[in-house]
Each structure stands twice: as structure tokens, then as C-alpha cells.
């Protein structure tokens, strides 16, 4: 007779066999949150009086609110596996216009903001139209549109700074609310909550992820791919415009060269965020965690005496690592799905 298996032995063996998988799942889902806590703990111990001070945290929240908003803007088309490389240039144009329309054209700040948002919708629709109707690769189409926007910024400003607007105390800027929480961070939180509800709780958000997983499968299930991709680019354009308005209110000057340098950190944060919370796909919580990790890590490195140019090595290295981890997480998610179907 074949040896009979003792049920007690099986029960004892089962948890041991599953523990590595549970540990890997925990790391995949909560890895960024753990890294963030480690960063805060390490630099908090090294610089207890400065790193965790209210002024340093406030400065980081104000400075990184623009990057966070732009990362959320980049996240939406990436959910459909489309790139929007115009977001940095779009931010720069919005920043120039929201100041210039007040200083050079004498418009009120609400009207200036409205014009910038309308133009942002048009820019997003142009990106979507080039990708969906003309079938131009999103990488090429959005880079071309971004270059055009950079030209508009320099044409409108004459290549010079525009100084002298008072939007900061009226819209975002350095105004603070309850216990020194900067308003830019509040606007990012509002945008993140709305975007989380759309992507995680509404059919339109799930449709974006289905399109990103397989365009053909999305079409077979009745999803209107072109309409959803167009909507993703328009939403990305609106958030890029909002980020530009926030940047203008913080700097209180319009600089035509500002904008492109925000693209790399936003891209890195979005791709790094895709490695956690919802491994293998871009998501709101992961994106915000990635922004905070990058911001507080670089702040801690600066307080250790690092030179200003270390930021470029930091962002470039993080982008490479983020892309690699994102590809690995996507492959891991596909293998898990295929194993579940089997």
C-alpha cells in the first residue's frame, strides 16, 4: 500500500511552503511604503533638528506639489500604454501664460486661469487626435507638440522672464491652511482622490487599464478605445495646466525655460509607483509615494552636503531603476494572471 500522508504533517508543512510567496507579495505591494519609512527614519536620525522640521517638510510639500501633479498627469495616458512627453513643456507654457495674461494683457487672475485651462484642454485633445486619428506614435506626437509649446512660451515671453503678478495669495502659492499645510499639497490631494476614484472605482478607469493591457481585448469587450485614449490625453493636459498654474503662483515669475526639467522626475515617479501598491500598472497611491520618496531622499542627501548637480544623477538613476522594476512587475503580474487562468 502507498504511504499515507498524515494530515497534521501536511498542515504543518503548508505555511512554510507559502511563506516565501506571502513575503514576496508583501514586498511587491508595500515595498515603496517601507522604503519611505526607512528614508524618514534614517535621515531623521542623522538630522533630527532639520530633516523632520516643519519648515523642511513644508518646503518639500510646496516644491514637490508641482512634480506630484505632473506625475498624476503623466499617469493617465500611461495607464493606456501611451506616453505624454509634452507635460513638461505644457507646464512651462501654462506658467508663462497665467502670469503674462495678467501682467502684459491686464486680465484678471480668474480669467487668466480659465484661459490657461481651456488651452490645456485643446493641447490634450491635439495630442489625443494625433495618436488616435493619425496613428502617430505617442512618443513622437507628444514630443513634437511639446516642442511647439516650448516655442509658444519663448515667443510669448520674448525669451525673457515676466515678473509682477499677485496670484500666490489668491489661488495657491505659499498660502497655508490648518497647521501649516500648504495649499499646493491640498490641490494635489484633491486631484489624487478624484483620480483614485476614477481609476479604481469607476468603469472608465478600469477601461483604461484594459486598454493598456490589450487594445484588441478592449475592442472585443466593446470598449471605445479611441474615445478613452482621447479622454486620457485631455485629462493629462488639464492636470499639466493646473501644475503650471501652481508653479507660477509659487515662483510669482514666468520663465520660458522652466518646465522641461520637471518631465524626468514626474516620469520617474510614475514608473517607480507602478512597482508597488498595484505592481505592474501605474496607480495613484504608488505615484504619490514615489514622489515623496524621491523628494525626502534628495532632501536628506542635500543635508549631508551633496552638491546641487547630484539631483540629476539621482533622478536619472531612479528612472533607470524604475523602468527596470516596472517591467519586472508587469511580467510578474502577467505570469500570475496566466497561472491563475491555468
N, C-alpha and C positions, 0 to 999 in steps of 0.2 A: 504494500500500500504506500502511496506517496505520503511524504511527511506532511502532517497537518500544521497549519500556521496558527500560533497562539494569538488570539485577538488582543490580548494585553500587550504582547510584543509589538504588534502592528501599530497599536495606538501610541506606544512609546516612541516608535521609530518615525511616525508621520510628522510630528512637529519639527524634528531635526531635519528632515528632508525638505521641509517647506521654508525653514528659517532663512536660508540664503536668498530665496526668491522674495520673501517679505522684506528683507533688508534692502535688496536692490530696488524694489518698488518704492520703499520709503525714501531712499536717496533720490530716485528719479522724480518723485513728486515734490518732496520738501527740501531738496538739495539747496536751492537758492536761499530759502528761508534760514537754513542752518548756516550757510556761508555769511549771510547778512548778520546774524547774531554773533558769529565768530569775529567778523570785522569790527563790529561795535565793541565787543569785549576786549579785543587785542589793543586797538588804538585808544579805547577808553582807559585801559591800564597804563599805556605808555604816555598818554597826555590827558590825565584826568581833569585838569583845570581848563583846558582849551577845547579838546575834541568834543566833549559832551556838553559844552557850554551852550546856553540858549542862543547867544549871538552866532555861534558857528552853525548850529542846526538851522537857525532862521536863514542865515546866508545861503546854506546849501539848498534849502527848500525853495527860496526865491530864485536862485541861479539855475537850479535843475528843473524848475517847473516848465520852462520852455522846452528843454530836452524831452521831458516826460510827455508833454502834449504832442510834440513832433513824433515821438516814438509810437504813441497811440495812433497818430495819423498814418504812419507807415505800416502799422499792424493790420489795418483793414484790408488794403489790397493784397498784402502778403497772405492773408487767410485764403485767398483765391489763387495763390501761387503767382501773383503778378507783382512786379516791382514798381515803386513810385520814387524815382530818383530826383524828382523835381521839388520834393518837400523842402529842402534846404533853401533853394533859390526862391521858392514860393514864400517862405517865411521872411526872407530878406526883402522881397518886393512889398509884402504886406506891412512890414515895419516902416519902410520908406514912405509908403502912401499914407498910412494912418497919421504920420507926423506932417508930411508935406501938404496934404489936403487942408490941414489946419493952418500951418504957418504960411505957405505960399499961396493958397487959394482962399483962405479965410472962411473955411467951412466949420461948422460946429463939430464937436467931437462925436456926438451920436451919429450925425450924418456921415462923417468920415469912416466910422466903424461899419456902418451899413454898406457903404460903397465898397469897402475892402472885402466884406463878407460876400457881397454879390459877385465881385470879381473872382473871389475864391471858388465859388460855385462854377463859374464859367471855366476857370482853369481846370478844375477837376473834371468837368464834362468834356473838355477838349482832350485831356489825357484818355478818358474812357472811350471817346469817339475814335481816336486814333488806334486804340488797341482792339476795340470790338468791331468797328466797321471796316477800317483799312487793314486790319490784321497785322499791324506793325508790332514787333516785339516790344513788350512793355519797357524793357531796359533801354532800348533805343528811343522809343517815343517819348518817355518821360525825361530822359536826359536832354533830348532836343528841346522840349517845352521848357525845361528848367533853364537851359542856356538862353532861350528867348526872354524868360522872366528876368534873368540877370542883366540882360541888355536893357530891358524896360526900366529896371531900378537905376542903372547908371545914366540912362537918357533922362529920366525924370529929375534926378538929383544933380545932373551935370557932373557926376563923379565926385561930388562934394558932400560933406555932412550937412544935415538940416537940423538946426538946433532951435529950441524955444517953444516947446509945447507943454501943456499942463495936464496931460491925460493921466498921469500917475495917481493923483489924488482922487480921480473920478471913476476910473474903471478898474485897474488892478494895481500895478506898480508896487510900492512899498507899504501901502496901507495894510494894517493888521487888524485882525478881529480877536476874538476870545483868546486871551493869554498868548499874545504874540504869534498867532498863526497867520502867516502871510496869505493875502488873498489869492495870489497866483496858485498856491498849493490847493486852495479851496476850489478854484476853477478846474484844476486837474482832477481833483477828487470827483467833482460833479460829472465831468466828461467820462472818467473811468467807470463810474457807477452806471451811467447810461449805456456805455459801450458794453459793459459786462452783461447787463440785462438783455441787450440786443443779441449778443453772440452766444450767450449761454441759455437763455430762456425763451427766445422768440424763434419762429421758423425761419425768418430771413437770415438770422445769424447762423443757424445750422446749415442753411443752404450754401452760405459762403464757404464753410468748411467742406461740404460735399463737393463743391466745385473745385476746391483746392486739392482734394484727394483724387478726383477723377472727373474731368469735364464730360466725358462720354457717359459715365454713370449718372451724372447730374441731369444730362439731357434726357436720358431714358426714364428717369423718375419724374419728368415734367417740369424741372426747374428751368426757368428762363435765364440762361447763363449770361447772355449779353446784358440783360437788364440789371442783373445783380452785380456784374463786374463794373458796369457804368455807375451804379449807385455806390460801390465801394470807392471808386476814384473820386466821386463827388464828395463823399463823406471825408475822405482823406484831404481833399482840397479845403473844406471848411475848417477842419481842425488845424491845418497848416496856417490858414489865415488867422485863426484865433491865437496860435502860437506867435505869429508875427506881431499882432496887436499887443500881446503880453510883453514881448521883448521891447517893443517901442515904449511902452509905459514904464518899463523898468529902467531902460537906458536914458529915456527922455531925449534921445537924439536919433536921427535917421542916418545910418551909414550904409552905403551901397555894397560894401564888401562883406557885410555881416550876413550870415545865412548859410553859405556852403559848409562852413566848419561845423555846423550842427548836424549835418547829414550823417557823418560817420558815427558819432555817439548814439544817435537815435536808431540807426541801423543795428549797431552792436547790441543795444539794449533789447530791441525787438527779437533778434535772433537768439540772444542769450536767454531771454524769457521763454522761448519756445522749448528750452531744455528742462523746464520744471513746471510744476502745478498741473499742466496738461502736456506732458512730454510728447514731442513730435509735432506740435502745432502751436502757432502763435496764440497768446492769450493775454488778457488784461492784467491779471494779478502777477503773472510771471514777468511781464514787461515792466511794471512798476517796481517790482523787487529788483530787477536788473539795473534800472536807473539808480535806485538807492544804493545798491552795492557799488556801482561804478563811482558815484558821487562821493560817498563816505570813504571809500578806499583811497581815492585820489586825494581827498582832503587830509586823510591820515598820512599819506606818503609826503604830501607837501609840508606838513608839520614836522616831519622827520628831516626836512632840509633838502628835499628833491628840487631840482631846477624846473622852471616852467615848461621846458620842452619835453620833460618826461611824460606829460599828458598825451603827446602824440604817440609815443611808444606804447603807452598804456592802452589807449583806445585802439590802436592798430592790432596789438597783441590780443586784446579781448575780442575783437571782431573775428580774427582767425580762429581763436578757440571756440567762440560762439557758433561759427558756421560749422566747424567740425562736430561739436556736441549736438547741434541741431540736426545735422544729417544722421548722426548715430541714433538720436532719439526717434527720428522719423522711421528709420529702418527697424528699430526695436518695436515701435508701435505697429508697423505692418506685419512683422513676424508674429506678434502676439495676436493680432486680428486673424491672421491666416491659421494659427494654431487653434484659436477658438472656433473657427468655422469647421476645421477638420474634426 
